[in-house]
Amino acid sequence: MTATIDNERTIVIGSRKSQLALVQTYWVKKELETSFPDVEFEVEKMSTQGDIILDVALAKIGDKGLFTKELEVGMINKQVDFAVHSLKDLPTNLPEGLMLGCVTKRVNPADALVVNEKHQDKQLDTLPEGAVIGTSSLRRLAQLRYHYPHLTFKDVRGNVNTRLGKLDAGEYDAIILAVAGLERLGMGDRIHQEIPSDISLHAVGQGALGIECRIGDEMVLQVIKGIEDQDTRDCTASERSFLRVLEGGCQVPIGVNSMIEGDNLTLKGMVASLDGKQLLKDSVTGSRSNPDEIGAQLAEKLKQQGAGEILAAILAQIDRK
């Protein structure tokens, strides 16, 4: 059923206050204004727990809804009509009454190496022993420890500018950020090396935006569906199913890579221990018409290889800290 577009209604978009979040949100707003010039859109900025607590490693805070909960409360209370998220930050199980209404076209999901100027002639595999690498992601940490055990890893928090400032001040020899975030901020020139997927599989949903809205708000759903990309929707659905079945949050060492060829979707997945000594990787190919099933199959495949035990040990380790 097609909803009637009410031109008298102002649609309120919820966004985090960070620079990257606002760039992403205003991009969505501009795209929607182009498609619906008679509808008024406004942005409501909110601070989330993940934005406020910057002196504690993400994994230690408790990551479920770390960057989304306040926005979700705003939707449930009808303070905002929908929220724009980096899809990688959106938990796979949403609060009652809310849904993932739209997934935008994915941009480059790879991780990026950004170096201090003294290492401009280096790549990941040529950084000196003991070089200090900053990352707040357990996924990146585990994979890089597996491939580069001679490097030293240190947590880094804050927005992109804050992290780059710490890098340039010499607190780190290099840091790992998302290619997508740097490019969206117009900082693509800081990307020193795009890390290959055989070294670092990206986060679930990385590079795509997820628009969360209330179930039953047909007007909003019709409006946001206009900027959905079906290929990205199918790929990320398989990734999110993989994460959901493994019962992993955003801050566990789970990585993915997905691609569509014709009617088939191939999902690669990775689970690793924090020390990088155990790393399981496998893939499943199936019909793109059943992306959730592909993700579930891959999760079960890795569980049979010991993924469940690896993740349980990590969660116990985090809980003890």
BADREN-575564 format. One line per 2 residues: their letters; for each residue x negated, y negated, z negated of C-alpha. Coordinates in steps of 0.1 Angstrom, whole numbers, plus 5000, padded with zeros to 4 digits. Example, Ala and Ser with C-alpha at 12.3 -4.5 7.8 and 13.67 -1.06 7.14 Angstrom:
! residues 2
AS> 4877 5045 4922 | 4863 5011 4929
! end
This chain:
! residues 321
MT> 5000 5000 5000 | 4986 4966 5010
AT> 4988 4940 4983 | 5000 4904 4990
ID> 4972 4879 4988 | 4983 4852 4963
NE> 4966 4820 4974 | 4977 4803 4942
RT> 4957 4826 4921 | 4922 4818 4911
IV> 4900 4849 4910 | 4875 4848 4882
IG> 4842 4867 4887 | 4822 4878 4857
SR> 4784 4877 4858 | 4754 4879 4835
KS> 4735 4847 4831 | 4702 4859 4844
QL> 4688 4844 4876 | 4690 4876 4896
AL> 4726 4884 4884 | 4737 4849 4894
VQ> 4721 4852 4928 | 4739 4885 4934
TY> 4772 4872 4921 | 4771 4840 4942
WV> 4763 4861 4973 | 4794 4881 4966
KK> 4814 4849 4961 | 4802 4835 4994
EL> 4810 4867 5013 | 4846 4868 4998
ET> 4852 4831 5005 | 4843 4837 5041
SF> 4869 4865 5044 | 4895 4848 5022
PD> 4891 4810 5027 | 4924 4802 5011
VE> 4916 4820 4979 | 4898 4802 4951
FE> 4870 4820 4934 | 4851 4809 4902
VE> 4823 4824 4882 | 4823 4831 4845
KM> 4788 4835 4830 | 4783 4858 4801
ST> 4753 4871 4780 | 4751 4908 4775
QG> 4733 4928 4748 | 4705 4936 4772
DI> 4699 4899 4779 | 4698 4890 4742
IL> 4676 4917 4727 | 4642 4912 4745
DV> 4617 4924 4718 | 4628 4961 4718
AL> 4622 4987 4745 | 4654 4994 4765
AK> 4654 5031 4756 | 4654 5023 4719
IG> 4684 5000 4720 | 4709 5025 4732
DK> 4716 5020 4769 | 4752 5028 4775
GL> 4767 4996 4788 | 4736 4976 4778
FT> 4741 4951 4806 | 4778 4956 4812
KE> 4798 4959 4780 | 4806 4922 4775
LE> 4817 4918 4811 | 4840 4948 4807
VG> 4856 4934 4776 | 4862 4902 4796
MI> 4880 4922 4823 | 4901 4942 4798
NK> 4911 4909 4781 | 4918 4894 4815
QV> 4892 4866 4810 | 4876 4877 4843
DF> 4891 4896 4872 | 4860 4916 4883
AV> 4824 4918 4875 | 4793 4920 4898
HS> 4766 4944 4886 | 4734 4958 4898
LK> 4748 4993 4904 | 4719 5009 4886
DL> 4730 4992 4854 | 4766 5004 4855
PT> 4772 5036 4834 | 4787 5065 4852
NL> 4816 5067 4828 | 4836 5035 4827
PE> 4860 5022 4800 | 4897 5032 4802
GL> 4915 5009 4826 | 4884 4999 4847
ML> 4871 5013 4879 | 4842 5009 4904
GC> 4862 4990 4931 | 4835 4983 4956
VT> 4799 4991 4965 | 4780 4967 4988
KR> 4755 4976 5015 | 4723 4989 4999
VN> 4691 4969 5005 | 4657 4984 5000
PA> 4659 5006 4969 | 4621 5012 4965
DA> 4600 5002 4935 | 4572 4976 4940
LV> 4538 4972 4926 | 4530 4936 4917
VN> 4494 4930 4907 | 4474 4904 4888
EK> 4453 4883 4913 | 4421 4901 4902
HQ> 4434 4933 4917 | 4445 4920 4951
DK> 4422 4945 4968 | 4437 4975 4949
QL> 4467 4998 4954 | 4482 5022 4928
DT> 4457 5049 4936 | 4427 5026 4934
LP> 4434 5007 4902 | 4406 5013 4877
EG> 4409 5038 4849 | 4427 5023 4819
AV> 4444 4995 4839 | 4475 4983 4821
IG> 4508 4988 4840 | 4539 4971 4827
TS> 4573 4987 4831 | 4605 4989 4810
SL> 4618 5019 4829 | 4613 5055 4816
RR> 4619 5067 4851 | 4590 5048 4865
LA> 4568 5055 4835 | 4573 5093 4837
QL> 4567 5095 4875 | 4536 5072 4874
RY> 4521 5091 4845 | 4525 5123 4864
HY> 4507 5109 4895 | 4483 5086 4877
PH> 4474 5099 4843 | 4443 5077 4841
LT> 4463 5045 4839 | 4477 5029 4807
FK> 4514 5020 4805 | 4529 4993 4783
DV> 4565 4982 4779 | 4575 4948 4795
RG> 4608 4930 4789 | 4624 4898 4800
NV> 4637 4885 4833 | 4617 4887 4865
NT> 4600 4853 4860 | 4591 4861 4825
RL> 4575 4894 4835 | 4556 4878 4863
GK> 4544 4851 4839 | 4530 4878 4816
LD> 4513 4895 4845 | 4497 4863 4858
AG> 4486 4854 4823 | 4466 4886 4822
EY> 4487 4906 4797 | 4490 4933 4824
DA> 4469 4944 4854 | 4501 4952 4873
II> 4538 4955 4867 | 4565 4976 4885
LA> 4597 4958 4897 | 4624 4966 4922
VA> 4618 4955 4958 | 4655 4945 4960
GL> 4654 4922 4930 | 4622 4904 4942
ER> 4636 4900 4977 | 4669 4887 4965
LG> 4651 4861 4944 | 4630 4850 4974
MG> 4599 4865 4958 | 4591 4891 4984
DR> 4556 4877 4988 | 4548 4891 4953
IH> 4553 4927 4965 | 4518 4940 4967
QE> 4527 4976 4975 | 4560 4993 4982
IP> 4557 5025 4962 | 4565 5056 4984
SD> 4594 5078 4974 | 4571 5108 4971
IS> 4555 5089 4942 | 4585 5072 4927
LH> 4621 5082 4934 | 4643 5052 4927
AV> 4670 5047 4901 | 4706 5058 4906
GQ> 4723 5030 4925 | 4692 5009 4929
GA> 4694 4983 4957 | 4733 4983 4957
LG> 4757 4960 4940 | 4787 4975 4922
IE> 4819 4955 4917 | 4839 4967 4887
CR> 4876 4957 4883 | 4908 4966 4865
IG> 4927 4997 4877 | 4960 4985 4892
DE> 4950 4950 4902 | 4958 4956 4939
MV> 4951 4921 4951 | 4916 4921 4936
LQ> 4909 4956 4950 | 4920 4946 4985
VI> 4899 4915 4984 | 4867 4932 4972
KG> 4871 4962 4995 | 4863 4939 5024
IE> 4826 4939 5016 | 4823 4976 5008
DQ> 4797 4997 5028 | 4810 5033 5031
DT> 4775 5048 5037 | 4763 5032 5005
RD> 4794 5042 4986 | 4790 5079 4996
CT> 4752 5079 4988 | 4756 5063 4954
AS> 4786 5084 4946 | 4764 5115 4949
ER> 4736 5098 4929 | 4760 5088 4901
SF> 4775 5123 4900 | 4740 5138 4896
LR> 4733 5115 4867 | 4767 5121 4851
VL> 4764 5159 4852 | 4729 5157 4837
EG> 4744 5135 4810 | 4716 5110 4814
GC> 4719 5073 4807 | 4703 5045 4827
QV> 4671 5047 4806 | 4661 5084 4811
PI> 4636 5096 4836 | 4659 5106 4864
GV> 4652 5095 4900 | 4670 5099 4933
NS> 4668 5093 4970 | 4698 5098 4993
MI> 4703 5096 5030 | 4731 5102 5056
EG> 4726 5119 5089 | 4758 5123 5109
DN> 4783 5140 5087 | 4757 5153 5062
LT> 4744 5137 5031 | 4711 5148 5015
LK> 4703 5140 4979 | 4669 5144 4964
GM> 4666 5143 4926 | 4639 5142 4899
VA> 4638 5148 4862 | 4605 5143 4843
SL> 4591 5144 4808 | 4579 5111 4793
DG> 4543 5122 4792 | 4545 5129 4829
KQ> 4533 5165 4824 | 4566 5181 4836
LL> 4583 5169 4868 | 4611 5188 4885
KD> 4622 5178 4919 | 4647 5194 4944
SV> 4674 5185 4970 | 4708 5194 4982
TG> 4724 5188 5016 | 4762 5189 5021
SR> 4791 5172 5038 | 4793 5135 5030
SN> 4830 5140 5025 | 4822 5156 4991
PD> 4794 5133 4976 | 4803 5141 4940
EI> 4800 5178 4947 | 4765 5173 4962
GA> 4754 5154 4931 | 4768 5181 4907
QL> 4752 5209 4927 | 4718 5192 4925
AE> 4722 5186 4888 | 4730 5223 4882
KL> 4701 5233 4903 | 4676 5212 4882
KQ> 4693 5224 4850 | 4684 5260 4860
QG> 4648 5249 4863 | 4647 5233 4828
AG> 4660 5198 4833 | 4684 5200 4804
EI> 4656 5209 4779 | 4634 5181 4792
LA> 4661 5155 4788 | 4671 5168 4753
AI> 4635 5165 4741 | 4634 5129 4754
LA> 4666 5119 4737 | 4654 5134 4705
QI> 4621 5116 4708 | 4639 5083 4714
DR> 4663 5089 4684 | 4633 5094 4661
K> 4618 5061 4669
! end
